[in-house]
Amino acid sequence: MEKDMLDREKDYLVKALSKGLTILEIFDSANTEYSVQEISKKLKINRTTAFRLVKTLAAKGFLEENNSKYQLGLKLLELGNLVNYNMDLRQNASPLLAKLAQKLSLTVHLVVKEGNEAIYIDKEDPLDAVITYSRVGKRLPLYCTAVGKVLLCDLSSDEIKQVFLGVEFSRFTANTITSVDSLTSEIKLAKESGYASDNEELQEGMICIAAPVRNHRNEVIAACSVTGIDKQFSNLDQDKVIHELLDTANKISGRMGWQG
């Protein structure tokens, strides 16, 4: 079974892309520059292929040319800083997420935006957790989730339309938002109230409430959310849930430099 899965994964690999990424992996502290000929020899690929791969990587900023040799480009630094930033965000948020999960007995997520999707970067379950199908690294739509509405809060109506240009609004439940206009109205409500909700829009029986996490420039950089089944929420004081969620999101924001 495991071998079959590995074989299928190999079928999805793009060989040219794999070779290009392998070029990036040959650099280290002892070998900071390579010529095309050296790359060709080290990776045992013909010189023409090496040349094309190197030129493509350079055009994208992943390599920089220096006296007919190539070194790692600033694009990698940019991406590395983004990884570090998300790790820093997680480290600052994690203990607060865990505390909120235990206090409300709800699953708590930390989510960031990438394109027209949201990505879970952290998750904390209470001790008596109800099974949810979320996991760190999972992607979900922005248009029918509480976290998505929050992550879009800083955008204008025109910018929201641009995000979803050419995107099909698939219907997951009877409550799923299926138009940009409806989504824009929901985002407007989220801006006014300071939080957003998802009442079985993505999954039947599941409810989510989310609040924005901001940085020192008052920009929304993430969403903090609480998720549970409808029966859980019906037994909770909604005002308390919202208060605790907003308090946690604001504390995380404070750790990220937000002044309030």
Phi and psi restraints in degrees (value plus and minus 20) as a CYANA .aco file:
   2 GLU   PHI     -83.8   -43.8
   2 GLU   PSI     -59.6   -19.6
   3 LYS   PHI     -83.6   -43.6
   3 LYS   PSI     -60.4   -20.4
   4 ASP   PHI     -82.4   -42.4
   4 ASP   PSI     -60.2   -20.2
   5 MET   PHI     -85.0   -45.0
   5 MET   PSI     -61.6   -21.6
   6 LEU   PHI     -84.6   -44.6
   6 LEU   PSI     -60.1   -20.1
   7 ASP   PHI     -82.8   -42.8
   7 ASP   PSI     -60.7   -20.7
   8 ARG   PHI     -86.6   -46.6
   8 ARG   PSI     -58.6   -18.6
   9 GLU   PHI     -82.7   -42.7
   9 GLU   PSI     -57.8   -17.8
  10 LYS   PHI     -83.4   -43.4
  10 LYS   PSI     -53.0   -13.0
  11 ASP   PHI     -84.0   -44.0
  11 ASP   PSI     -45.5    -5.5
  12 TYR   PHI    -105.5   -65.5
  12 TYR   PSI     -30.9     9.1
  13 LEU   PHI     -90.7   -50.7
  13 LEU   PSI     117.7   157.7
  14 VAL   PHI    -114.1   -74.1
  14 VAL   PSI      92.5   132.5
  15 LYS   PHI     -80.5   -40.5
  15 LYS   PSI     -61.9   -21.9
  16 ALA   PHI     -83.7   -43.7
  16 ALA   PSI     -61.9   -21.9
  17 LEU   PHI     -85.5   -45.5
  17 LEU   PSI     -61.1   -21.1
  18 SER   PHI     -79.9   -39.9
  18 SER   PSI     -62.2   -22.2
  19 LYS   PHI     -85.0   -45.0
  19 LYS   PSI     -60.0   -20.0
  20 GLY   PHI     -82.9   -42.9
  20 GLY   PSI     -62.6   -22.6
  21 LEU   PHI     -87.9   -47.9
  21 LEU   PSI     -53.2   -13.2
  22 THR   PHI     -82.6   -42.6
  22 THR   PSI     -54.4   -14.4
  23 ILE   PHI     -79.3   -39.3
  23 ILE   PSI     -63.5   -23.5
  24 LEU   PHI     -83.3   -43.3
  24 LEU   PSI     -50.8   -10.8
  25 GLU   PHI     -96.6   -56.6
  25 GLU   PSI     -32.7     7.3
  26 ILE   PHI    -101.9   -61.9
  26 ILE   PSI     -33.3     6.7
  27 PHE   PHI     -99.0   -59.0
  27 PHE   PSI     120.7   160.7
  28 ASP   PHI    -172.2  -132.2
  28 ASP   PSI    -195.9  -155.9
  29 SER   PHI     -83.8   -43.8
  29 SER   PSI     -45.2    -5.2
  30 ALA   PHI    -110.3   -70.3
  30 ALA   PSI     -38.0     2.0
  31 ASN   PHI    -153.6  -113.6
  31 ASN   PSI      69.1   109.1
  32 THR   PHI    -116.2   -76.2
  32 THR   PSI     -31.2     8.8
  33 GLU   PHI    -159.5  -119.5
  33 GLU   PSI     123.7   163.7
  34 TYR   PHI    -161.4  -121.4
  34 TYR   PSI     125.2   165.2
  35 SER   PHI    -106.5   -66.5
  35 SER   PSI     146.9   186.9
  36 VAL   PHI     -79.9   -39.9
  36 VAL   PSI     -60.6   -20.6
  37 GLN   PHI     -83.3   -43.3
  37 GLN   PSI     -60.8   -20.8
  38 GLU   PHI     -86.0   -46.0
  38 GLU   PSI     -59.4   -19.4
  39 ILE   PHI     -84.6   -44.6
  39 ILE   PSI     -63.3   -23.3
  40 SER   PHI     -78.6   -38.6
  40 SER   PSI     -65.0   -25.0
  41 LYS   PHI     -89.2   -49.2
  41 LYS   PSI     -63.6   -23.6
  42 LYS   PHI     -86.3   -46.3
  42 LYS   PSI     -58.4   -18.4
  43 LEU   PHI    -116.0   -76.0
  43 LEU   PSI     -21.7    18.3
  44 LYS   PHI      38.0    78.0
  44 LYS   PSI      26.6    66.6
  45 ILE   PHI    -143.2  -103.2
  45 ILE   PSI     135.7   175.7
  46 ASN   PHI     -89.5   -49.5
  46 ASN   PSI     137.8   177.8
  47 ARG   PHI     -84.7   -44.7
  47 ARG   PSI     -56.4   -16.4
  48 THR   PHI     -83.7   -43.7
  48 THR   PSI     -63.5   -23.5
  49 THR   PHI     -83.6   -43.6
  49 THR   PSI     -65.3   -25.3
  50 ALA   PHI     -79.6   -39.6
  50 ALA   PSI     -63.2   -23.2
  51 PHE   PHI     -80.7   -40.7
  51 PHE   PSI     -66.8   -26.8
  52 ARG   PHI     -84.5   -44.5
  52 ARG   PSI     -62.1   -22.1
  53 LEU   PHI     -84.3   -44.3
  53 LEU   PSI     -64.1   -24.1
  54 VAL   PHI     -83.5   -43.5
  54 VAL   PSI     -64.1   -24.1
  55 LYS   PHI     -84.0   -44.0
  55 LYS   PSI     -56.8   -16.8
  56 THR   PHI     -86.2   -46.2
  56 THR   PSI     -66.0   -26.0
  57 LEU   PHI     -83.0   -43.0
  57 LEU   PSI     -57.8   -17.8
  58 ALA   PHI     -87.9   -47.9
  58 ALA   PSI     -59.9   -19.9
  59 ALA   PHI     -83.1   -43.1
  59 ALA   PSI     -50.4   -10.4
  60 LYS   PHI    -110.0   -70.0
  60 LYS   PSI     -22.2    17.8
  61 GLY   PHI      68.8   108.8
  61 GLY   PSI     -16.3    23.7
  62 PHE   PHI    -101.4   -61.4
  62 PHE   PSI     -40.6    -0.6
  63 LEU   PHI    -150.8  -110.8
  63 LEU   PSI     134.1   174.1
  64 GLU   PHI    -149.5  -109.5
  64 GLU   PSI     118.0   158.0
  65 GLU   PHI    -105.5   -65.5
  65 GLU   PSI     117.6   157.6
  66 ASN   PHI    -165.0  -125.0
  66 ASN   PSI      82.4   122.4
  67 ASN   PHI      33.8    73.8
  67 ASN   PSI      33.8    73.8
  68 SER   PHI      47.8    87.8
  68 SER   PSI     -12.5    27.5
  69 LYS   PHI    -138.8   -98.8
  69 LYS   PSI     145.3   185.3
  70 TYR   PHI    -144.2  -104.2
  70 TYR   PSI     121.3   161.3
  71 GLN   PHI    -148.9  -108.9
  71 GLN   PSI     145.8   185.8
  72 LEU   PHI     -81.6   -41.6
  72 LEU   PSI     120.4   160.4
  73 GLY   PHI    -114.6   -74.6
  73 GLY   PSI     150.5   190.5
  74 LEU   PHI     -89.4   -49.4
  74 LEU   PSI     -38.0     2.0
  75 LYS   PHI     -80.7   -40.7
  75 LYS   PSI     -55.8   -15.8
  76 LEU   PHI     -87.2   -47.2
  76 LEU   PSI     -56.4   -16.4
  77 LEU   PHI     -85.3   -45.3
  77 LEU   PSI     -61.2   -21.2
  78 GLU   PHI     -80.2   -40.2
  78 GLU   PSI     -66.5   -26.5
  79 LEU   PHI     -88.2   -48.2
  79 LEU   PSI     -58.0   -18.0
  80 GLY   PHI     -83.1   -43.1
  80 GLY   PSI     -59.5   -19.5
  81 ASN   PHI     -84.5   -44.5
  81 ASN   PSI     -55.0   -15.0
  82 LEU   PHI     -86.1   -46.1
  82 LEU   PSI     -61.4   -21.4
  83 VAL   PHI     -82.5   -42.5
  83 VAL   PSI     -65.8   -25.8
  84 ASN   PHI     -81.0   -41.0
  84 ASN   PSI     -58.8   -18.8
  85 TYR   PHI     -83.9   -43.9
  85 TYR   PSI     -65.0   -25.0
  86 ASN   PHI     -85.7   -45.7
  86 ASN   PSI     -55.3   -15.3
  87 MET   PHI     -86.6   -46.6
  87 MET   PSI     -60.5   -20.5
  88 ASP   PHI     -83.9   -43.9
  88 ASP   PSI     -61.6   -21.6
  89 LEU   PHI     -80.8   -40.8
  89 LEU   PSI     -65.7   -25.7
  90 ARG   PHI     -82.1   -42.1
  90 ARG   PSI     -64.4   -24.4
  91 GLN   PHI     -82.5   -42.5
  91 GLN   PSI     -59.3   -19.3
  92 ASN   PHI     -91.9   -51.9
  92 ASN   PSI     -52.9   -12.9
  93 ALA   PHI    -107.5   -67.5
  93 ALA   PSI     -53.0   -13.0
  94 SER   PHI     -71.0   -31.0
  94 SER   PSI     -70.3   -30.3
  95 PRO   PHI     -84.9   -44.9
  95 PRO   PSI     -52.2   -12.2
  96 LEU   PHI     -92.8   -52.8
  96 LEU   PSI     -56.1   -16.1
  97 LEU   PHI     -84.5   -44.5
  97 LEU   PSI     -63.4   -23.4
  98 ALA   PHI     -82.3   -42.3
  98 ALA   PSI     -61.7   -21.7
  99 LYS   PHI     -83.8   -43.8
  99 LYS   PSI     -62.5   -22.5
 100 LEU   PHI     -86.1   -46.1
 100 LEU   PSI     -60.1   -20.1
 101 ALA   PHI     -80.2   -40.2
 101 ALA   PSI     -63.7   -23.7
 102 GLN   PHI     -91.5   -51.5
 102 GLN   PSI     -56.4   -16.4
 103 LYS   PHI     -86.9   -46.9
 103 LYS   PSI     -59.3   -19.3
 104 LEU   PHI    -122.4   -82.4
 104 LEU   PSI     -28.7    11.3
 105 SER   PHI      37.1    77.1
 105 SER   PSI      19.5    59.5
 106 LEU   PHI    -147.3  -107.3
 106 LEU   PSI     135.2   175.2
 107 THR   PHI     -95.2   -55.2
 107 THR   PSI     114.9   154.9
 108 VAL   PHI    -136.7   -96.7
 108 VAL   PSI     116.3   156.3
 109 HIS   PHI    -144.5  -104.5
 109 HIS   PSI     132.8   172.8
 110 LEU   PHI    -139.0   -99.0
 110 LEU   PSI     106.1   146.1
 111 VAL   PHI    -153.0  -113.0
 111 VAL   PSI     122.0   162.0
 112 VAL   PHI    -142.5  -102.5
 112 VAL   PSI     143.0   183.0
 113 LYS   PHI    -116.0   -76.0
 113 LYS   PSI     118.4   158.4
 114 GLU   PHI    -161.4  -121.4
 114 GLU   PSI      87.1   127.1
 115 GLY   PHI      45.7    85.7
 115 GLY   PSI    -145.4  -105.4
 116 ASN   PHI    -124.5   -84.5
 116 ASN   PSI       4.7    44.7
 117 GLU   PHI    -148.3  -108.3
 117 GLU   PSI     140.7   180.7
 118 ALA   PHI    -130.6   -90.6
 118 ALA   PSI     127.6   167.6
 119 ILE   PHI    -147.9  -107.9
 119 ILE   PSI     108.3   148.3
 120 TYR   PHI     -90.8   -50.8
 120 TYR   PSI     104.0   144.0
 121 ILE   PHI    -131.2   -91.2
 121 ILE   PSI     -29.6    10.4
 122 ASP   PHI    -177.9  -137.9
 122 ASP   PSI     132.7   172.7
 123 LYS   PHI    -169.7  -129.7
 123 LYS   PSI     115.3   155.3
 124 GLU   PHI    -149.9  -109.9
 124 GLU   PSI     107.1   147.1
 125 ASP   PHI    -123.8   -83.8
 125 ASP   PSI     125.5   165.5
 126 PRO   PHI     -93.2   -53.2
 126 PRO   PSI     148.4   188.4
 127 LEU   PHI     -82.2   -42.2
 127 LEU   PSI     -54.1   -14.1
 128 ASP   PHI    -123.6   -83.6
 128 ASP   PSI      25.7    65.7
 129 ALA   PHI     -84.0   -44.0
 129 ALA   PSI     119.3   159.3
 130 VAL   PHI    -104.9   -64.9
 130 VAL   PSI     120.2   160.2
 131 ILE   PHI     -81.6   -41.6
 131 ILE   PSI     104.6   144.6
 132 THR   PHI    -142.0  -102.0
 132 THR   PSI     134.6   174.6
 133 TYR   PHI    -116.9   -76.9
 133 TYR   PSI       5.0    45.0
 134 SER   PHI    -110.2   -70.2
 134 SER   PSI     136.4   176.4
 135 ARG   PHI    -177.3  -137.3
 135 ARG   PSI     133.9   173.9
 136 VAL   PHI     -81.3   -41.3
 136 VAL   PSI     111.0   151.0
 137 GLY   PHI      78.0   118.0
 137 GLY   PSI     -35.2     4.8
 138 LYS   PHI     -91.7   -51.7
 138 LYS   PSI     123.4   163.4
 139 ARG   PHI    -125.0   -85.0
 139 ARG   PSI     129.2   169.2
 140 LEU   PHI    -167.7  -127.7
 140 LEU   PSI     139.1   179.1
 141 PRO   PHI     -86.9   -46.9
 141 PRO   PSI     129.4   169.4
 142 LEU   PHI    -100.4   -60.4
 142 LEU   PSI     -49.7    -9.7
 143 TYR   PHI     -96.8   -56.8
 143 TYR   PSI     -36.3     3.7
 144 CYS   PHI    -151.5  -111.5
 144 CYS   PSI      13.0    53.0
 145 THR   PHI    -155.0  -115.0
 145 THR   PSI     129.6   169.6
 146 ALA   PHI     -82.1   -42.1
 146 ALA   PSI     -61.4   -21.4
 147 VAL   PHI     -83.9   -43.9
 147 VAL   PSI     -57.0   -17.0
 148 GLY   PHI     -82.9   -42.9
 148 GLY   PSI     -64.3   -24.3
 149 LYS   PHI     -81.4   -41.4
 149 LYS   PSI     -59.3   -19.3
 150 VAL   PHI     -87.9   -47.9
 150 VAL   PSI     -62.7   -22.7
 151 LEU   PHI     -86.5   -46.5
 151 LEU   PSI     -38.5     1.5
 152 LEU   PHI    -118.5   -78.5
 152 LEU   PSI     -16.5    23.5
 153 CYS   PHI     -80.0   -40.0
 153 CYS   PSI     -50.4   -10.4
 154 ASP   PHI    -101.7   -61.7
 154 ASP   PSI     -28.7    11.3
 155 LEU   PHI    -109.9   -69.9
 155 LEU   PSI     129.2   169.2
 156 SER   PHI     -98.4   -58.4
 156 SER   PSI     150.5   190.5
 157 SER   PHI     -79.2   -39.2
 157 SER   PSI     -61.2   -21.2
 158 ASP   PHI     -86.3   -46.3
 158 ASP   PSI     -58.5   -18.5
 159 GLU   PHI     -87.9   -47.9
 159 GLU   PSI     -56.2   -16.2
 160 ILE   PHI     -84.2   -44.2
 160 ILE   PSI     -63.0   -23.0
 161 LYS   PHI     -81.0   -41.0
 161 LYS   PSI     -57.4   -17.4
 162 GLN   PHI     -86.3   -46.3
 162 GLN   PSI     -58.8   -18.8
 163 VAL   PHI     -79.0   -39.0
 163 VAL   PSI     -57.8   -17.8
 164 PHE   PHI    -123.7   -83.7
 164 PHE   PSI      -3.3    36.7
 165 LEU   PHI     -80.6   -40.6
 165 LEU   PSI      99.4   139.4
 166 GLY   PHI      61.0   101.0
 166 GLY   PSI     -15.9    24.1
 167 VAL   PHI    -111.0   -71.0
 167 VAL   PSI     110.7   150.7
 168 GLU   PHI    -104.6   -64.6
 168 GLU   PSI     107.0   147.0
 169 PHE   PHI    -105.9   -65.9
 169 PHE   PSI      69.7   109.7
 170 SER   PHI     -89.0   -49.0
 170 SER   PSI     122.8   162.8
 171 ARG   PHI    -113.9   -73.9
 171 ARG   PSI     101.5   141.5
 172 PHE   PHI    -119.5   -79.5
 172 PHE   PSI     -53.4   -13.4
 173 THR   PHI    -162.5  -122.5
 173 THR   PSI     158.9   198.9
 174 ALA   PHI     -86.1   -46.1
 174 ALA   PSI     -40.5    -0.5
 175 ASN   PHI    -117.3   -77.3
 175 ASN   PSI     -19.8    20.2
 176 THR   PHI     -82.6   -42.6
 176 THR   PSI     112.6   152.6
 177 ILE   PHI     -90.3   -50.3
 177 ILE   PSI     111.8   151.8
 178 THR   PHI    -146.0  -106.0
 178 THR   PSI      -2.9    37.1
 179 SER   PHI    -168.8  -128.8
 179 SER   PSI     132.5   172.5
 180 VAL   PHI     -84.6   -44.6
 180 VAL   PSI     -57.3   -17.3
 181 ASP   PHI     -82.4   -42.4
 181 ASP   PSI     -64.1   -24.1
 182 SER   PHI     -84.3   -44.3
 182 SER   PSI     -60.4   -20.4
 183 LEU   PHI     -83.8   -43.8
 183 LEU   PSI     -63.4   -23.4
 184 THR   PHI     -80.5   -40.5
 184 THR   PSI     -59.3   -19.3
 185 SER   PHI     -83.8   -43.8
 185 SER   PSI     -61.0   -21.0
 186 GLU   PHI     -85.0   -45.0
 186 GLU   PSI     -59.7   -19.7
 187 ILE   PHI     -86.5   -46.5
 187 ILE   PSI     -57.4   -17.4
 188 LYS   PHI     -80.5   -40.5
 188 LYS   PSI     -62.8   -22.8
 189 LEU   PHI     -83.6   -43.6
 189 LEU   PSI     -59.0   -19.0
 190 ALA   PHI     -84.1   -44.1
 190 ALA   PSI     -60.1   -20.1
 191 LYS   PHI     -81.5   -41.5
 191 LYS   PSI     -61.6   -21.6
 192 GLU   PHI     -90.9   -50.9
 192 GLU   PSI     -59.1   -19.1
 193 SER   PHI    -110.6   -70.6
 193 SER   PSI     -42.4    -2.4
 194 GLY   PHI      70.8   110.8
 194 GLY   PSI     -18.7    21.3
 195 TYR   PHI    -172.9  -132.9
 195 TYR   PSI     146.3   186.3
 196 ALA   PHI    -150.5  -110.5
 196 ALA   PSI     136.2   176.2
 197 SER   PHI    -149.6  -109.6
 197 SER   PSI     136.1   176.1
 198 ASP   PHI    -152.3  -112.3
 198 ASP   PSI      84.6   124.6
 199 ASN   PHI    -119.2   -79.2
 199 ASN   PSI      64.7   104.7
 200 GLU   PHI      38.2    78.2
 200 GLU   PSI      17.3    57.3
 201 GLU   PHI    -103.1   -63.1
 201 GLU   PSI     -53.2   -13.2
 202 LEU   PHI    -120.5   -80.5
 202 LEU   PSI     -56.7   -16.7
 203 GLN   PHI    -163.0  -123.0
 203 GLN   PSI     110.4   150.4
 204 GLU   PHI     -81.4   -41.4
 204 GLU   PSI     115.7   155.7
 205 GLY   PHI      65.9   105.9
 205 GLY   PSI     -28.5    11.5
 206 MET   PHI    -127.6   -87.6
 206 MET   PSI     114.5   154.5
 207 ILE   PHI    -141.9  -101.9
 207 ILE   PSI     122.7   162.7
 208 CYS   PHI    -158.9  -118.9
 208 CYS   PSI     120.9   160.9
 209 ILE   PHI    -146.2  -106.2
 209 ILE   PSI     115.4   155.4
 210 ALA   PHI    -152.5  -112.5
 210 ALA   PSI     131.4   171.4
 211 ALA   PHI    -152.8  -112.8
 211 ALA   PSI     131.8   171.8
 212 PRO   PHI     -97.8   -57.8
 212 PRO   PSI     125.6   165.6
 213 VAL   PHI    -129.2   -89.2
 213 VAL   PSI     107.8   147.8
 214 ARG   PHI    -137.4   -97.4
 214 ARG   PSI     139.0   179.0
 215 ASN   PHI    -122.9   -82.9
 215 ASN   PSI    -189.1  -149.1
 216 HIS   PHI     -86.8   -46.8
 216 HIS   PSI     -36.5     3.5
 217 ARG   PHI    -117.4   -77.4
 217 ARG   PSI      -9.0    31.0
 218 ASN   PHI      46.3    86.3
 218 ASN   PSI       3.1    43.1
 219 GLU   PHI    -111.1   -71.1
 219 GLU   PSI     122.3   162.3
 220 VAL   PHI     -92.7   -52.7
 220 VAL   PSI      97.7   137.7
 221 ILE   PHI    -131.6   -91.6
 221 ILE   PSI     -33.3     6.7
 222 ALA   PHI    -185.0  -145.0
 222 ALA   PSI     151.2   191.2
 223 ALA   PHI    -146.1  -106.1
 223 ALA   PSI     117.3   157.3
 224 CYS   PHI    -127.8   -87.8
 224 CYS   PSI     110.2   150.2
 225 SER   PHI    -156.1  -116.1
 225 SER   PSI     137.5   177.5
 226 VAL   PHI    -139.4   -99.4
 226 VAL   PSI     116.0   156.0
 227 THR   PHI    -153.5  -113.5
 227 THR   PSI     121.4   161.4
 228 GLY   PHI    -186.6  -146.6
 228 GLY   PSI     156.3   196.3
 229 ILE   PHI     -99.7   -59.7
 229 ILE   PSI     140.3   180.3
 230 ASP   PHI     -78.0   -38.0
 230 ASP   PSI     -54.8   -14.8
 231 LYS   PHI     -85.5   -45.5
 231 LYS   PSI     -55.0   -15.0
 232 GLN   PHI     -82.3   -42.3
 232 GLN   PSI     -67.6   -27.6
 233 PHE   PHI     -86.7   -46.7
 233 PHE   PSI     -52.6   -12.6
 234 SER   PHI     -87.8   -47.8
 234 SER   PSI     -41.2    -1.2
 235 ASN   PHI    -115.7   -75.7
 235 ASN   PSI     -17.5    22.5
 236 LEU   PHI    -129.5   -89.5
 236 LEU   PSI     134.5   174.5
 237 ASP   PHI     -97.1   -57.1
 237 ASP   PSI      88.1   128.1
 238 GLN   PHI     -78.9   -38.9
 238 GLN   PSI     -59.6   -19.6
 239 ASP   PHI     -83.3   -43.3
 239 ASP   PSI     -58.4   -18.4
 240 LYS   PHI     -86.5   -46.5
 240 LYS   PSI     -62.9   -22.9
 241 VAL   PHI     -78.4   -38.4
 241 VAL   PSI     -68.1   -28.1
 242 ILE   PHI     -84.5   -44.5
 242 ILE   PSI     -62.0   -22.0
 243 HIS   PHI     -81.2   -41.2
 243 HIS   PSI     -67.2   -27.2
 244 GLU   PHI     -86.3   -46.3
 244 GLU   PSI     -58.4   -18.4
 245 LEU   PHI     -83.8   -43.8
 245 LEU   PSI     -68.6   -28.6
 246 LEU   PHI     -82.4   -42.4
 246 LEU   PSI     -59.2   -19.2
 247 ASP   PHI     -82.5   -42.5
 247 ASP   PSI     -63.8   -23.8
 248 THR   PHI     -85.5   -45.5
 248 THR   PSI     -65.9   -25.9
 249 ALA   PHI     -80.3   -40.3
 249 ALA   PSI     -59.7   -19.7
 250 ASN   PHI     -88.1   -48.1
 250 ASN   PSI     -56.3   -16.3
 251 LYS   PHI     -87.1   -47.1
 251 LYS   PSI     -61.5   -21.5
 252 ILE   PHI     -82.7   -42.7
 252 ILE   PSI     -63.5   -23.5
 253 SER   PHI     -78.1   -38.1
 253 SER   PSI     -62.5   -22.5
 254 GLY   PHI     -79.9   -39.9
 254 GLY   PSI     -58.1   -18.1
 255 ARG   PHI     -90.3   -50.3
 255 ARG   PSI     -39.5     0.5
 256 MET   PHI    -117.3   -77.3
 256 MET   PSI      -8.9    31.1
 257 GLY   PHI      79.6   119.6
 257 GLY   PSI     -20.0    20.0
 258 TRP   PHI     -88.7   -48.7
 258 TRP   PSI     116.4   156.4
 259 GLN   PHI    -117.4   -77.4
 259 GLN   PSI     -31.5     8.5
